[in-house]
Amino acid sequence: MLIDIDRFSKACNPGQTLNYANPQERRYYIDFSSVRGANLIQELKRTIVLLSDRTCQLFTGHVGCGKSTELLRLKAELEEIGFYVVYFVSSEDLDMSDVDVTDILMAIAHQVSEKLESDRIRIRPNYFINLFSEIGDLLQTPIEFSHIEFSVGISKITARAKDSPRLRSQLRQFMEPRTNGIIKAINQELLGQATQELQRRGKRGLVVIIDNLDRVDARQLQTGRTQPEYLFIDRGDQLSNLNCHVVYTIPLSLVFSNENETLRLRLGNGIAPLVLPMVPVRTRDGIPLGEGIHLLRHMILARAFPNIKPSQRLEQISELFDSRETLDRLCLVSGGHVRNLLGLVQGCIRQSDPPFSREIVERVIQNSRDFTARSIDDKEWKLIFQVVEQQNVQGDIEYQMLLRSMFVFEYQDAQGTWYAINPVLAETKRYQDWVRNRKAE
């Protein structure tokens, strides 16, 4: 069967999020929940369906492990059972290196109102109309709400603030004393009115999913707190106090914080953050895990042959690789990191048309190994060796050095959470020497 190499290359773009709601893209989707240790999207969904009219849930994991794809699946499934869902990528409205609570609240107000207006649900919150008139004077951007949609007025303000640190600082000084009033207005005049109208139209409720907040910069503020600690722990009770169902993505580092319990209580309303782990390709003992590898094979084959039945995909391996072992080699060295695996496939595509030979695959792996290992210093290698011995990571400092840099991956099994070295680093001479010395002791 011929492979459309242009379409295959686009389907394997590691920077492109899979949109589960799109029937064409849904053909590429593989459900990894059977090997990841839990069906986290099912947990998020059941909490929204079965609990009260308002919930606040936290979702995190490695960058590139598939969070956005899973959240878009959550959106599609909730819409199928009658919920009205507003999903947005926070970096569209926010400068991730410099974020405050009012910025997040404004982004939510903007995205919710824009989605409502696109569905011909027009709400005019009087509090915000008055507030934005004052802000317009402050930013020297007069806004006349009688001539434009409410969401357009917000976007005029947020766009100018995002592009100008000076104006952003002025805006925050003006907004900060009014934070509680802003939350009250969002709840009553925007979310409250919207929910009433949506229920009148037969919707079960309003859900807001804020993606990419896990990418908020971890810079240290003048107070000594990091930006994520300030936003999600110190101010978490305000972010959790919205009159609808909310799902926030948060930085993985907060799970390792000494204040993770405070995070759970203030922002999660008592519900612990859900962590999306890697797709396991080996057991804790280092034995290749057949089911995980099998699903990763299908992930690649589905992108190459989207029009054939899943039961027929494995028959097409020879059209894509010179052998099943070559494909499995890529799956194993990816460590079950979805974006890394797609990046490795892209590396093969850049070098030749399929079927890809073992020589090409090894060359791509070597390039990835050398690039990843280049930035690791002696202190980090020592921590990596410690993680390999203990299969555990403790403390925020180790997280910043290992997990954030993707030197170490997180997995889950029946015994709980465990950690392992990024398999591409296990290919390095430094690691191989350490293994030999350890065996010789």
GUMI-568949 format. One record per atom (N, C-alpha, C): x, y, z. Coordinates in steps of 0.02 Angstrom, whole numbers, plus 50000, padded with zeros to 5 digits. Example, Ala and Ser with C-alpha at 12.3 -4.5 7.8 and 13.67 -1.06 7.14 Angstrom:
GUMI-568949
506604971650390506154977550390506604983550390506424988850354506844994750357506455000250394
END
This chain:
GUMI-568949
500424994050000500005000050000500445006250000500315010949953500725016949948500585021650006501115024850029501055029750083501075036750054500595040850072500605047850052501095051350099501715052350077502255054650121502115061750147501805066050106501645072850129501145072650186500615068750177500115068250230500395064850292500805059650282501105056150338501565060750378501945064850343502395069550376501995074550418501455077150391501035081850428500715078450488500505072250479500185068550533500665067050590501315066850575501825065450626502155071750652501875077550638502155083850663502115083950739502685083750774502655083450848502385089750880502365095250842502115101550870501365102550859501045097750827500335098450810499905094250857499435097450891498995093850937498445090350898498325084150915497805080250883497115082550907496685084550860496015086850877495525081050874495345078450932494925072450936494245073650905493995079850905493325081250879493305080950803493885081550771493925081350698493935074050675493435071850637493415064750617494035062550580494335066950540494945065150504495525063850552495585068050602496135067350650495995061950701495355060650715495195055550765495445048650742495535047750676495785041350651496485039950677496855045250696497535044450720497555043050795497005043950830497005043650903497075036450928497515035450976497605029051010497475030051084497055025851113496895026251184497415022351224497845025951261498385022751300498185021351372497565022751391497375022351462497475015351491497425010151449497495003251475498195001851501498695005551478499385004351501499655010051543499305015651545499555021351583499385020851657498995015951676498855014851747498175017351769497865021851730497205024551746496925028151686496265028751684495925032551631495765039451660496245043951654496185050451687495635054751656495535054251591495005058051559494325055751584494255049251596493635046651624493525049551694494065050151734494005052951801493795060251798494095064151754493905071151746493175071751726492985067551679492305067751652491785065851705491915060451742491435058151792491365063251848491905066551866491865071751918491395077351896491445079351833491015084651806490295082351802490185076251780489505073651770489145072251835489515069551884489185066851944489185071552004489625076552005489645080952063489205087052051489335092552088488895098352087488955102252022488625108052021488635112251961489305115651950489755115451999490405118551991490945114052022491465112951985492035109052008492675112451983493225111052016493875113551993494375107751996494635105851938495085100151935495755102251903496285098751923496965100351901497245094551862497585096151807497845091051761498555093051742499015088151745499715089851730500075083751701500705084751686501125079451656501685082651617502135078551591502685081051550502425084951490502785090151471502645093551408502745088451351502235087751309502295083251252502055076151264501785074851324501565067851338500855066551314500515071751289499845070651261499275073851299499425078651344498905081751385498375085351342498615089351294498145093151253497685088651213497955083351185497555078551148497015075451193497215073651254496735070651300496205075651321496395081951331495905087051350495415088451293495655088151232495195089051175494725083051168494965077251189494515071451192493985072551246494195075151304493715076651358493195081551333493415086751298492945091751271492435088351225492675084251179492225081051131491725076451167491955072651216491515067951250490995071651293491195077151325490715081051364490195084251319490405086651261489925089651214489435084451188489675078351180489235073051156488675071351205488785072651269488265071151319487915077551344488005083151307487595088951320487905094651358488555094551372488875100151406489115105251354489135111551376489415116951335490125118151359490615117051314491315117151335491695122651300492045126551339492505131651313493215129351327493565127351275494265125251280494695130651248495235132651283495685137251250496405136251274496865138251232497585137951247497775144651278497975144551341498085150751379498615155351348499105152351314499645156451286499395160951229498775159851206498495164351156498355171251186498195171451250498025177751283498575180251330499005175651353499475177351407500195177051384500615181251414501335180651408501555175951464501745169751447501855164651497502445166151543502865170851525503415172751569503205177751622502605180551615502385185751661501615185551666501375181651715500645180551722500425182151793499845185351798499545186451864498835183651864498535183351923497875180351929497365184051887497395190651889496905194551850496985193251775497595191751752497705190151682497325183751664497365178751708497015172451695496255173451696496015177351743495295178751747495045182351685495445187251662495255190951601495255186351540495745181751537495775177051481495165172551481494955170251540494355166151545493735170051522493675176251546493105180451526493095181551451493685182751422493745183851350493525177751311493815171951329493685165951290492965163451297492685163951357491995161851368491515166351329491615172851335491165177451300491225176851225491825175751200491925174951128491565168651102491625163251139491285157051118490525157951121490285161151173489565162351179489315166551120489685171851105489465176251051489485172750983489965168150974489985164450911489385159950904489075158150961488465154050960487845158350972487915164850961487365169650964487045170051034487465169451084487255170651152487615176951175487255182551179487575188951192487415191251263487945192251301487885194451370488275200951378487985205751413488305212151422488385213451497488925211151527489035212151600489165219551615488715222551651488765229751665489405231451703489595227151750490195228551789490805229351744490875224751697491455224951653491425230651603490825232451581490775238051535491025244451568490825245351631491075251251668491815250651683492035244651702492745243651719493185244851658492975242151601493395242751541493395249851513492885253551527492895260651507493445264251544493515262751609494055265751648494735263251625494775256751610495415253951585495595256951518495095258051475495225261151411495545267951418495305271751468495615278251481496335277351506496435272351549497105271151577497595269251523497385264851478497825262351424497805266851362497415272151367497335276651309497075272751249496605268251263496275264351211495525264751222495205270251203494485271051215494085265251185493615262551224493215256951202492485258751209492115258651155491405260051155491015253651145490725251051199490415244451196489755244451158489495250151143488865250251106488955248251034489585248351010489705246950939490055240150928490295236950981490665230750971490425225451021490605219151006490445213651052490875214351116490605211651170490965211951234491645208651229491695202851196492325199251191492845203251152492625207051103493095211151064493395216551108492985219451152493235224451198493765221651244493645215551270494155212351313494795211051273494715208451213495305206651174495735212751157495415218551147495805224651134496255226151193495985225151254496375226551314496915221351325496725214851322497205209551336497765209451285497615210951221498125210951170498645216451183498415222351201498885227851215499295226351277498985223451328499345221851390499855216451378499675211351337500145205851323500765208351288500695213151244501255215551203501685220851237501435223551293501805228951326501875227751400502475226051425502585225151497502385231351538502515237151511502355243351548501605244051557501225243051503500495243551508500215237851551500525231951547500305226351587500385227951661500935231051679501045233051749500525238151771500375243051729499875248051745499185244851755499035240251710498385236951713498315232951777498855229451797498825225451858498735229751920499075235351922498995239851979498285242251986497955243051929497265245151929496795239451948496945233451922496495227651930496555224151997497165223852024497285219752084496815221352142496715227752160496255229152216495525227252200495385226052138494705224552116494605217052102495085212752121495065205752102494425202252126494245203352189493645200052215493015202452179493005208852162492435211552124492415208652054492995207652024493025204651957492765197451959492975193652009492745186652015491985186552025491735190952067491015191252079490635192852015490895197651976490565199651914490595193951863491175190551858491235184851812490725179551830490665178151895490205172951917489475174751905489295180851922488585182851919488375185151849488765189651821488555192951759488755189251695489285185151700489495181451640489325174051646489665170551692489555163351697488845161551720488585165451767487915164051792487385164951739487405170751705486915171951651487005166951594487635165451578487765160651524487475153851541487575151551602487325144951622486565144651618486235149951640485505150151636485255149551564485585153351519485385153151449485545146351418486115143551436486315137051409485835131551432485645131951495485165126951520484485127751487484305134051472483675135251436483695131951367484305131551339484395128451274484525120951278484465118251338484525111051346485215108451364485685112851379486365110751397486385108851471486825104051487486865101551555487285105951600487715110151572488135114451612488695117451571489075121851602489635125251569490295122651596490745120851551491405118451570491935122751535492425124951573492985128851545493625124951556493985123551501494625119951504495175124651482495645126051528496195130751514496835126751505497055126151443497645122251427498275126751427498855123451432499515126651427499715130951487499305131151539499535134651600500105130951633500215124651613500785120951639501445123851614501395128251563502005131151535502165138051564501805140051616501975146251651502695146051673503065151251659503775151451675503895150751750504405146851768504545145451839505015150651870505035156651842505495161751867505315163651940505815165851975505725167752045505505175052049504995176352090504755183152099505135186652154505025193052163505385196852214505225194352285504655191152293504455188452358504835182152376505205179252327505545172952338505145166952314504505168052299504085162652273504185162152198504095156152171504105155552099503425157752073503405159352009502775161651980502225156351985502355149851972501835144851982501585144252054502045144852103501835144552174501375150252190501555156152166501135162052180500445161352149500415159252087499775158852052499325153352079499595147252085499175141452097499125139352170499585141752212499545140252283499325146352322499705151852317499535157852355498855160752335498705160452269498085163452245497595158152219497725151952235497325146452210496595146752230496455149252290495755149552312495345154152268495665159352240495295163852195495175160552127495675157152101495585153752036495075148152040494985145252099494515139652106493805141952117493695148452125493045150952147492625153352088492615149652033492215151551975491575147351972491055150451947490385147651948490255143051888490695138151878490605133251825491105127651837491115122651794491625117451798492265120151764492835119451798493465121951772493985116351775494385115751722494965111251722495575115551705496045115951752496665119651741497235114751728497645116051679498295112751675498785116651719499195113151757499665116451802500365113451792500885117151810501565114551803501665108151844502005103351816502145097051851502555098151914502945103351915503375104751973502965105452037502355107852032501945109052092501765102552127501745097052090501595090552120502155088552168502765091052155503345089352197503485094652250503065099752253503155105052301502985102652372503315105652421503155104152491502445106352508502165110652466501495113252478500975110052433501105103952411500625100752365499955099552399499955098652465499325097752500498925104252501499275109952510498935116452506498655117552437499035115652386498795116152317498145112152308498135106052333497535101852326496925104952359497025108052418496465110852455496235117552427496715121852408496525128552386496275128752314496635125552269496455125952198496055119852176496205114152203495855108052183495235106552222495065110952271494475109852313494465102852344495065100652363495135094152396495285088352350495265089552284495405084352235496135084952213496515079552219497225079652201497315080452126497855083852104497995084452032498065077552000497825076951939497915070851900498535071651856498985066851859499615067151822499595062051765499675064451703499685060051645500395057351636500505050951646501185048151641501365046251569501975043851559502175041351494501825034651479501845032751416501615026151397502185021251413502095016551458502645012251478502855007451422503505007251410503775002551359504184997151392504334997951456504674992851496504364992551565504454986951599504234986351668504754989651714504594989851778505084992451827505744988651824505704982251805506304978051803506674978551736506434982851692506774983751628506564979051573506054975051585505824970251535505354973851485505464973151419505014976351371504284974651384503864979751382503154978851397502764978551331502544972651314502244971351249501654975751233501194976851281500584980551266500744987851251501194990851289501384997851277501704998751208502164994251191502494994451126501984993451070501524988851081501004987351031500584993551016500394997351068499985003351057500375008851023501025009451039501435014451006501545012750932501605006250916501635004150846501015006750809500435005650841499815007650809499775015250801500075018950848500055026250842500405028550778500975025450763501335027250702500985024650640500775018450643500455015350584499795018750567499425021050618498785024550605498905030950566499475034250579499635040350542499855038850471500145033150460500365031250392499795028350351499345024650385498805021150350498135022450385497895028550382497285030350420496645027250394496655024650333496045022250303495945014650308496415011250341496325003950347496115002250419495824996450427495594994350493496184993250540496094994650605496634993450653496914986350650496474981450637496694974450634497164973050576497174977550527497594976550468498234980650468498314984950518498884989550519499554985850522499604980950565500244977650575500494974250512500034972650467500234969550404500614974450359500564980950375500874986050333501554988450359501814985350412502444987550441503004987750389503024982750346503574982350296503554988050247502984991450241502944997350197503245003550230503315003250296503545009050334504255008150361504425002050383505085000550411505334993950380505984992950384506254986850354506094980550395505874981650458505674975950499505274978450559504914973850591504554975650653505054977550707505634974350708506134975750760506384983050754506424985550693506644992450684506124997350711505484995950697504945000050725504954999650801505024993650829505024992850901505624996450933506174996650898506765000350923506595007650934506235010750887506035017650895505555018450954505075013850960504595014251015504935013751082505415009151088505755008151152506185014151171506545016951122507005022351138506635028951151505995029351131505595035251145505385035551218505415029851252505205029651322504455030551331504075030051276503355031051281503155038251284503625042751268503465049951264503205051251194502565052751188502235053051123502565057951076502705063951100502995069051056503705067051035504085064051081504755061851063504735056551008504255051951013504195046750962504035049750894503565054450893503405057750830504005061550803504395064550848504995068050827505515063350796505575057350823506025052450794505795050250725505145049350717504875047550651505005053150602504905059350624505045065050581505775065150559506215063250605506925062850589507055057850533506695052250534506755047250481506495050050415505935053550418505635056350356506105061450324506455065250366506915070250338507495067050300507655060850317508225057650287508055053450225507455050550223507275046550165506535045050163506305042350108505615039750103505605032850136505015030850160504955023950186504985018850130505155012750147505275010050215505945012250243505945013950307506545016450340506985010550361507615011050346508085005750364508315006350436508595001050462508865001150530509435006250535509815006850482510375011650481510125018850491509585020550456509305027250463509035028350534508675023450559508395023950627508955024850678509495021050673510045021750720510375028650716510415031350655510705037950646510265043350680509605042650673509145047350705509185046850781509225040750806509295039650879509945042750905510485041750868511125044650888511095052250891510775055250842510715062550843510315065050902509775061450917509365063250975509755062351040510125056851045510525055351104511035060851117511405062651065511945067651073511655074551090511095076251060510795082751073510545083151146510215077851170509945077851237510495077651290511025073751278511555072851327512015078851332512025082951281512505088551278512435093351336511825094151362511705099251414511755096551485511905090151494511905087151562512585087951595512585090851655513215091651691513315085951741513875086051776514045080551822513535079751878513305085451905512815085251960512165081851937511955083551876511345080651850511425073251835512015071151811512135064051800512085060251866512355063051919512315059751984511595058852007511185063951995510475063452013510125058351969510295058051906510005053051861510165046051886510795044851904510995038251929510605036551993510495041652035510125040552097509405038552082509095041852033508415040152014508375033051986508865031051946508875024251918508905019151974509305020552026509375015752081508745015452124508425021252135507865021552181507185021452146507175022752080506555023252041506085028352073506375033752099505975038752133506285045652123505865050752127506085057752124505785061352184506195065152219505945068652278506175075852276505685080452288505865087552295505845091352229505705097752237505625102052179506275103252142506845103552177507485104752144507645099152095507555092952117507685087352072507205087452013506585089352026506115089851970506365094751918506555100751940506775105851893507345103351850507795099651880508395097451845508285091351802507825087051821507755080651787507105080051747506545080851780505905079851746505765085351695505885091651715505745097151670506185096851608506805094451617507255093751560507145087251522506695083151547506525076651517507125071951515507545072351567508075067551576507795061151608507235062051644506915056551680506175056651664505865050851656505155050251639504775047151697504135048851702503695046251754503215041051724503125035551761502675030151740502225028151798501695024551783501255021851834501105014551819501065010551871500845003551864500425001751925500284995351934499864993151989500154994852058500824995652061501144997352125501175004852137501005008852087501025016052096501495019452046501745025352065502175029352022502905027152027503245027051970503965025751970504295029651914504955030151917505325034451871505905030651840506075032551779506625029351743506985034451700507605032951683507985037351639507665037551569507685043351538507495043951468507915038951429507595034151395507985028751362508515031151313508415036951283508925039251236509585040851273509525042751338510135044051378510465037551400510075032151403510375025651419510825023251363510805026551306511235024851249511925028151254512015032851302512635036551306513195032451337513815034151320514395030751349514425032051424514245038051446514265039751518513815035051558513225033851532512765029451568512995022151564513215019951507513435013051499514035011551543514495016351550515075015551595514845014751667514345018851686514095018551755513775011651768513405009151720513085002551728513614997051737514144997351695514664992351700515024992651767515174998751790515514999551855515074997151912514434998351906513964996251958513944988651962513934985351905513924977951904514574975051931515114978751922515774976151943515874976852018515484981052051515574982152123515344976152164
END
